[in-house]
Amino acid sequence: MAEVASEPKDTCATTTTTTTATSRNSDPDENRPVRVYADGIYDLFHFGHARSLEQAKLSFPNTYLLVGVCNDDTTHKFKGKTVMTESERYESLRHCKWVDEVIPDAPWVINQEFLDKHNIDYVAHDSLPYADASGAGKDVYEFVKKVGRFKETKRTEGISTSDIIMRIVKDYNQYVLRNLDRGYSRKELGEKRLRVNMSLKKLQEKVKEHQEKVGEKIQTVAMHRNEWVENADRWVAGFLEMFEEGCHKMGTAIRDRIQERLRGQQSACLLENGEVVTDDEEYYDDEDEEYNDDEEYYDDEEYYEEVYGKDSNNENEGNDRGQSEKEKDEKENNDKEK
């Protein structure tokens, strides 16, 4: 027996089913409800099951929905171990609002005898072939499809009993520790396996802690990268502006030092030549007044001799010349007297 809509394909909650056969031996009386039958395992009853039953219930304006549930022996033989017991599964169906009647110990394969016993007009299930593990046929619904009593329903994707069990198995350690916190004993949960799982749990926690640290570092790097990308233009422009300003200041300082050196050298050269020029004005010191390359130097004696000595010499020469002439005249006079 198949688990109805255990792996549904359609998320529509109210999809109206269609009939796969167009002929029947006798049509249902319009004055009475149409008796529709749906069967399955319904382990860990979920909304995927409920939606399939809703579609079966709404397949006709006036429908009486019967739901068959296989017992534990049949289910374990042809499908496998269940989480819930048969009584738990029966009770779950009784609390579904779309279900009018629950049929316990439903057969794995439907036959004409079963249809007649419960006055079933149609059997509702999804159209995919459901392998017959009992070996009676290729599809457990092959018979009802042939006689034209099959109503197709749609599955709901993303939910099934197998998926729910897989989630529990995947996070087994977390559920074990949770149940320990809620009062379950180690013996009830399997002590030996629990020790191993607790060690694995600690290892997982360490791995998770390191992953979080690495994630934080990656996030920090990404944040700094985004900050750099956002502010790169501004930072580059600011750097270029500072660089240009620094180059200008450096150039000005170098130029001033060169000019200062040139002025120093020029001043030294002018001092050697006896004159100093500063800011378009001529400056003369005492030595420049006394010493000049273009003028002749005289001391006091030479100056006196030059100025006064020359006249004295001329006067002496005149006197000597007059005295000589006088002596000459006197000599001539003496010679005449003789």
C-alpha positions in Angstrom: 0.0 0.0 0.0 1.4 3.4 -0.9 1.8 6.4 1.4 -0.5 8.9 -0.1 1.2 12.1 -1.2 4.3 11.3 0.9 6.3 13.3 -1.6 3.8 15.8 -3.1 4.7 17.8 -6.2 2.1 20.6 -6.2 1.8 23.3 -3.6 -1.8 24.1 -4.6 -4.0 23.2 -1.6 -7.3 23.1 -3.5 -6.4 21.6 -6.9 -9.4 19.8 -8.4 -8.6 16.3 -9.5 -9.4 14.9 -12.9 -10.7 11.5 -13.9 -8.3 9.2 -15.9 -11.1 6.9 -17.2 -14.2 8.0 -19.1 -16.2 4.8 -18.7 -17.7 3.0 -15.7 -20.1 0.1 -15.3 -22.5 2.4 -13.3 -22.4 6.1 -12.4 -22.9 7.1 -8.7 -26.4 8.2 -7.8 -26.6 12.0 -7.9 -28.8 12.0 -4.8 -26.1 10.5 -2.6 -22.5 11.5 -1.8 -19.7 10.2 -4.1 -17.7 7.7 -2.0 -14.0 8.4 -2.7 -11.3 6.2 -1.2 -7.6 7.3 -0.4 -5.1 5.0 1.2 -1.5 5.3 2.6 0.8 4.9 5.5 0.5 8.4 6.8 3.6 8.2 9.1 4.4 11.5 10.8 1.2 13.0 9.4 2.1 16.4 7.8 0.5 19.0 5.6 1.5 17.2 2.4 -0.9 14.3 3.4 -3.6 16.8 4.4 -3.4 18.5 1.0 -3.8 15.3 -0.9 -6.8 14.4 1.2 -8.3 17.9 0.6 -8.0 17.3 -3.2 -9.8 14.0 -2.9 -12.5 15.5 -0.7 -13.1 18.4 -3.2 -13.1 16.2 -6.3 -16.9 16.2 -6.3 -19.4 18.7 -4.9 -20.8 16.1 -2.6 -18.0 13.7 -1.4 -17.7 11.1 1.4 -14.0 10.5 1.9 -12.8 7.1 3.2 -9.1 6.8 4.2 -7.5 3.4 4.5 -4.4 3.0 6.7 -2.1 -0.1 6.6 -1.2 -1.7 9.9 2.3 -2.1 11.2 2.8 -5.7 10.0 1.9 -4.9 6.4 3.9 -1.6 6.4 7.1 -3.1 7.9 6.9 -6.0 5.4 6.5 -4.0 2.2 7.8 -0.6 3.0 9.9 -0.5 6.2 9.9 0.6 9.8 7.6 3.5 10.8 8.1 6.1 13.5 4.5 6.1 14.7 2.6 3.0 15.6 -0.5 1.9 13.6 -2.9 3.2 16.4 -1.1 6.6 16.4 -1.4 6.8 12.6 -5.1 5.9 12.7 -5.8 8.6 15.3 -3.9 11.2 13.3 -6.2 10.7 10.4 -9.3 10.9 12.5 -8.4 14.4 13.4 -8.1 15.6 9.8 -11.1 17.7 8.9 -11.2 16.3 5.3 -11.6 12.7 6.5 -15.1 11.3 7.0 -14.1 7.7 7.9 -10.8 5.8 8.6 -10.5 2.2 7.5 -7.8 0.4 9.6 -5.8 -2.6 8.3 -6.2 -1.5 4.7 -4.9 -3.9 2.1 -1.6 -3.2 0.3 -3.3 -3.8 -3.1 -6.9 -2.9 -3.9 -9.2 -5.4 -5.6 -12.8 -5.5 -6.6 -13.9 -7.3 -3.5 -12.6 -4.4 -1.3 -14.3 -1.8 -3.5 -17.6 -3.7 -3.3 -17.3 -4.2 0.5 -17.0 -0.4 1.2 -19.2 0.8 -1.8 -16.2 2.8 -3.2 -16.9 4.8 -6.3 -13.4 6.2 -6.9 -9.8 5.7 -5.6 -7.7 8.9 -5.3 -3.9 9.0 -5.5 -1.2 10.7 -7.6 -0.7 9.3 -11.1 2.9 8.1 -10.7 3.1 4.3 -10.7 3.6 2.9 -7.2 5.7 -0.2 -7.3 3.9 -3.3 -6.0 6.4 -4.8 -3.5 4.1 -7.8 -2.9 4.6 -9.0 -6.5 1.0 -8.9 -7.5 1.6 -6.4 -10.2 3.7 -3.4 -11.5 1.5 -0.8 -10.0 -0.7 -1.2 -6.9 -3.3 1.0 -8.6 -3.2 -0.8 -11.9 -6.6 -2.5 -11.3 -8.6 0.7 -10.5 -7.0 2.5 -13.4 -8.2 -0.2 -15.8 -11.8 -0.2 -14.5 -12.0 3.6 -14.7 -12.3 4.3 -10.9 -9.1 6.3 -10.5 -9.0 10.0 -9.5 -5.6 11.8 -9.8 -4.3 14.1 -7.1 -1.2 16.3 -7.1 1.7 16.1 -4.7 3.2 18.9 -2.7 6.9 19.5 -3.2 9.3 20.1 -0.3 7.6 17.9 2.3 7.5 14.2 2.9 7.9 11.7 5.7 11.3 10.6 4.4 12.5 14.3 4.4 11.4 14.8 8.0 13.3 11.6 9.1 16.4 12.7 7.2 16.4 16.1 9.0 16.2 14.2 12.4 19.1 11.9 11.4 21.2 14.8 10.1 21.0 16.7 13.4 20.8 13.6 15.6 23.3 14.8 18.2 21.4 18.1 18.8 18.2 16.2 19.3 19.9 13.8 21.7 21.3 16.6 23.8 18.0 18.4 23.7 16.2 15.3 25.1 18.8 14.9 27.8 18.1 18.4 28.9 14.4 17.5 29.0 14.8 14.6 31.3 15.5 11.5 29.2 18.1 9.1 30.5 21.3 7.9 28.8 20.0 4.4 28.8 16.9 5.5 26.9 18.9 7.3 24.3 21.7 4.6 24.0 24.6 5.3 26.4 27.5 4.0 24.3 26.4 5.8 21.2 25.7 8.9 23.2 29.3 9.1 24.4 30.6 9.1 20.9 28.0 11.6 19.8 28.8 13.9 22.7 32.5 13.9 21.6 31.4 14.6 18.1 29.2 17.4 19.4 32.2 19.0 21.2 34.2 18.7 18.0 31.4 20.2 16.0 31.2 23.1 18.4 34.9 23.8 18.1 34.7 23.6 14.3 31.7 25.9 14.4 33.5 28.3 16.7 36.5 28.5 14.3 34.2 28.9 11.4 32.6 31.8 13.1 36.0 33.4 13.8 37.1 32.9 10.2 33.7 34.3 9.1 34.2 37.4 11.2 37.7 38.0 9.8 36.4 37.5 6.3 33.6 40.0 7.0 36.1 42.5 8.5 38.3 42.2 5.4 35.2 42.6 3.1 34.1 45.6 5.1 37.6 47.3 4.8 37.6 46.4 1.1 34.2 48.0 0.6 35.4 51.0 2.6 38.5 51.3 0.4 36.5 51.0 -2.8 34.0 53.6 -1.6 36.7 56.1 -0.5 39.5 55.3 -2.9 38.9 58.3 -5.2 38.7 60.7 -2.2 41.9 59.2 -0.6 43.8 59.3 -3.9 42.8 62.9 -4.6 43.7 63.9 -1.0 47.1 62.2 -1.4 47.8 63.9 -4.7 46.9 67.2 -3.2 49.2 66.7 -0.2 51.9 65.5 -2.5 51.6 68.5 -4.8 51.6 70.9 -1.8 54.7 69.1 -0.4 56.5 69.3 -3.7 55.7 73.0 -4.0 57.0 73.7 -0.5 60.1 71.6 -1.2 60.7 73.4 -4.4 60.3 76.8 -2.7 62.8 75.8 0.0 65.3 74.6 -2.5 65.0 77.7 -4.5 65.4 80.0 -1.5 68.5 78.0 -0.4 70.0 78.3 -3.8 69.4 82.0 -4.0 70.9 82.4 -0.5 74.0 80.5 -1.5 74.3 82.6 -4.7 74.0 85.8 -2.7 76.6 84.6 -0.3 79.0 83.8 -3.1 78.3 87.1 -4.7 79.0 89.0 -1.5 82.3 87.1 -1.0 83.4 88.1 -4.5 82.4 91.7 -4.0 84.3 91.8 -0.7 87.4 90.5 -2.5 87.0 93.3 -5.1 86.5 95.9 -2.4 82.8 96.7 -2.8 79.5 95.1 -1.7 76.2 95.5 -3.5 73.0 94.7 -1.6 69.5 95.4 -2.8 70.4 97.8 -5.6 72.4 100.1 -3.2 76.2 100.5 -3.1 77.8 100.1 0.3 81.3 101.2 1.2 83.1 100.4 4.4 86.1 102.3 5.8 88.6 100.1 3.9 86.8 100.9 0.7 87.2 104.6 1.3 91.0 104.2 1.9 91.8 101.6 -0.6 90.7 101.7 -4.2 92.3 99.7 -7.1 91.6 102.6 -9.4 93.2 105.3 -7.2 96.9 105.8 -6.1 97.6 105.6 -2.4 99.6 108.3 -0.6 100.7 108.5 3.0 101.1 111.8 4.9 104.7 112.5 4.0 104.3 111.8 0.3 101.2 114.0 0.3 103.0 116.8 2.1 105.9 116.6 -0.2 103.7 116.5 -3.2 101.6 119.4 -2.1 104.1 121.6 -0.3 107.5 120.3 -1.1 107.3 121.2 -4.7 106.8 124.9 -4.1 109.6 124.9 -1.6 112.0 123.4 -4.1 111.0 125.9 -6.7 111.6 128.7 -4.3 115.1 127.4 -3.4 115.9 126.9 -7.1 114.9 130.5 -7.8 117.1 131.8 -4.9 120.0 129.7 -6.1 119.6 130.9 -9.6 119.5 134.6 -8.5 122.5 134.2 -6.3 124.5 132.6 -9.1 123.6 135.5 -11.4 124.6 138.0 -8.7 127.9 136.3 -8.1 128.5 136.2 -11.8 127.8 139.9 -12.1 130.1 140.7 -9.3 132.9 138.7 -10.8 132.4 140.5 -14.1 132.6 143.8 -12.4 135.8 142.9 -10.6 137.4 141.8 -13.8 136.6 145.2 -15.4 138.1 147.1 -12.6 141.3 145.3 -12.9 
